[in-house]
Amino acid sequence: MTSSFLDRHDLQREHAALLAAYGQAQSHCSQLLSAQAARILHLEAEAMRLRAAVIQRDTALAWAREDHRALEGSIPGLPKRVALARRVTQLMERIQCLMRERLAWQDRASQARARPAERVAEPVAPQPAVMAVALREKSVLCVGEDALALMLTRKVVELAGGRYLGHSGQGDADGATLEASLIAADLVICQTGCVSHGAYWRVKDHCARTGKQCVLVDKPEALNALRLDGEPVFEQER
């Protein structure tokens, strides 16, 4: 066997190996091209779907705007009404804030008026000073609905020679009657847990404005502030 025959045989084997590798490369490239084409088709379909969704959304939005304009046109003065409603809400919040500030100032003023009396009474007695006023010929207004406590209070007031005035503290519409009773009274007892919200603030505001002595109690048994000890006295709950 000559050398030239061996060389040709090696060349043939190398050529066959190259042809096999070339075939594999072609097959791989074909697979890649097919996958790329399928990906492109999928992305084009997705883009088409998204464009359709955007068109549908824009159309619905345009219809909604048109309906909104038609609704505004059918209701005369709607923008002004909306603006006025917002303004009213803002003013109500401002009024509530001012009322809270006013009540806080009234409480501080009442405490300031009470401090001089406390300082004068402290050297006389070692225990805390208690405001005491004779009930004789005094009008005592009791605002509340606890029947038993009010009955006992009435007996104490009348035994002490005072005049008993009563008001249920219910029904904000009856403010004129409550105001008249407050004006006529010398002393006021208000059961805070048994009166309406409007009656409570009316009593507190009147006493703060006029400086009238007032006891605000949250429990009916606290009405025992009225007692008979020698001469009947009225004590303000601390």
Order of alpha helices (4+ residues) and beta strands (2+ residues): alpha-alpha-beta-beta-alpha-beta-alpha-beta-alpha-beta-beta-beta
